[in-house]
Amino acid sequence: DDPSKKPRHTHLSETVRDGAGQKNLSIMVADDAQDNILLIQAYLKKTPHHLTVAENGAIAVEQFKQHRYDIVFMDVQMPVMDGYTATRLIRAWEHEQNDQIPVPIIALTANALKEDEQRSLEAGCTSHLTKPIRKSMFLAALEHYSSSTPLLEAP
């Protein structure tokens, strides 16, 4: 087994404060940029959520088939397999699983043009967020696309 192809798991519940009422979400972030991963880990620091990181689209597809995620944040520009292709493959796999309810997949991209958003949606993404991702936007997407109680941190 190639260790570079294994996902990195970060369990964030040990830092929970004021998160007792939150649903414990299983979140995958597919992104090859360490800065973005560190930023998202920081955003989730005081939540009970479990984060899995996939460094490219191929790893994301394999992890998705093996684990049930509540939401996926998918960078669209990654090595090996881009996020558009990975999203299409995930959606095809979900379709093959007749009882599989589509998981929200949020495209993450530095591309802010309307055509870029349309391309994400056409690939099967649920929504589109532009980088750099602001904490308020990230948490709002989590709240909107999950059936949990509000995810914003208590003051």
C-alpha positions in Angstrom: 0.0 0.0 0.0 1.2 3.4 -1.0 0.8 5.7 2.1 0.4 8.8 -0.2 -2.9 7.2 -1.4 -4.4 6.8 2.0 -6.7 9.5 3.4 -5.7 11.5 6.3 -8.4 11.5 9.0 -8.7 14.2 11.6 -11.1 13.6 14.5 -12.1 17.0 15.9 -14.3 16.1 18.8 -11.6 16.3 21.4 -11.7 20.1 21.1 -15.5 20.5 21.3 -16.8 23.3 23.4 -20.4 24.3 23.3 -21.0 21.7 20.6 -23.2 19.3 22.6 -26.3 20.0 20.5 -24.5 19.6 17.1 -24.9 16.5 14.9 -21.6 14.8 14.4 -21.1 15.1 10.7 -18.7 13.0 8.6 -17.1 15.4 6.1 -14.7 14.8 3.3 -12.5 17.5 1.8 -10.9 16.7 -1.5 -8.1 19.2 -2.0 -4.4 19.0 -2.8 -3.5 22.4 -1.2 -2.3 22.0 2.3 -3.2 25.6 3.1 -6.9 25.0 2.3 -6.9 21.8 4.4 -5.4 23.6 7.4 -7.9 26.4 7.0 -10.9 24.0 7.0 -9.5 22.1 9.9 -9.3 25.4 11.8 -12.9 26.2 10.9 -14.0 22.8 12.3 -11.8 22.9 15.4 -14.6 23.6 17.9 -17.1 21.2 16.4 -17.8 17.5 16.9 -17.3 16.7 13.2 -15.0 14.1 11.7 -12.9 15.2 8.7 -11.4 13.0 6.0 -8.9 14.5 3.6 -8.4 13.2 0.1 -5.4 14.7 -1.9 -7.0 14.2 -5.3 -10.2 13.2 -7.0 -9.2 9.5 -7.4 -8.7 9.1 -3.7 -12.0 11.0 -3.0 -14.0 8.6 -5.2 -12.4 5.5 -3.5 -13.1 6.9 -0.1 -16.6 7.9 -1.0 -17.4 4.3 -2.0 -16.0 2.9 1.2 -17.4 5.4 3.8 -20.7 7.3 4.2 -20.2 11.0 4.3 -22.7 13.7 5.1 -21.1 16.3 2.9 -18.2 16.6 0.5 -16.2 19.7 -0.3 -14.5 19.1 -3.7 -11.6 21.2 -5.1 -12.1 21.2 -8.9 -8.4 21.5 -9.8 -6.4 18.6 -8.4 -3.7 16.3 -9.8 -4.5 12.7 -10.9 -8.2 13.4 -11.2 -9.9 16.7 -11.1 -13.0 17.5 -9.0 -15.4 17.6 -11.9 -14.5 14.0 -13.0 -14.5 12.8 -9.4 -18.0 14.3 -8.8 -19.4 12.7 -12.0 -18.0 9.3 -10.9 -19.4 9.7 -7.4 -22.8 10.7 -8.9 -22.7 7.6 -11.2 -21.9 5.4 -8.3 -24.7 6.8 -6.2 -27.1 6.2 -9.1 -26.0 2.6 -9.2 -26.8 2.3 -5.5 -30.6 2.5 -5.8 -31.1 3.4 -2.1 -28.3 5.9 -2.0 -29.5 9.5 -1.4 -27.2 11.9 -3.1 -24.7 13.4 -0.7 -24.2 17.2 -1.1 -21.0 17.9 -3.0 -19.8 21.5 -2.7 -17.3 22.6 -5.4 -14.3 24.6 -4.1 -12.6 26.8 -6.7 -10.7 30.0 -7.2 -12.7 30.4 -10.3 -15.5 32.9 -9.6 -17.0 33.3 -13.0 -20.6 32.3 -13.7 -19.4 29.8 -16.3 -17.3 28.1 -13.6 -20.2 27.8 -11.3 -22.3 26.3 -14.1 -19.6 23.8 -14.9 -19.5 22.7 -11.3 -23.3 22.2 -11.3 -23.2 20.4 -14.6 -20.7 18.0 -13.2 -23.1 17.2 -10.4 -22.0 19.5 -7.6 -24.8 20.7 -5.3 -23.3 24.1 -4.9 -20.1 26.2 -5.6 -17.9 28.2 -3.2 -15.0 30.3 -4.3 -11.6 30.3 -2.6 -10.4 31.7 -0.3 -13.3 30.2 1.7 -14.5 32.5 4.5 -15.4 30.7 7.7 -18.9 32.1 7.7 -19.5 30.8 4.2 -18.1 27.4 5.0 -20.2 27.0 8.1 -23.3 28.3 6.4 -22.8 25.7 3.7 -22.5 23.0 6.3 -25.6 24.2 8.1 -27.6 24.5 4.9 -26.7 21.1 3.4 -27.0 19.1 6.6 -30.1 18.4 8.6 -28.3 19.3 11.8 -28.9 22.0 14.3 -27.1 25.3 13.8 -23.4 24.8 13.4 -22.2 28.3 14.2 -20.0 28.5 17.3 -21.4 30.0 20.4 -19.7 33.3 21.3 
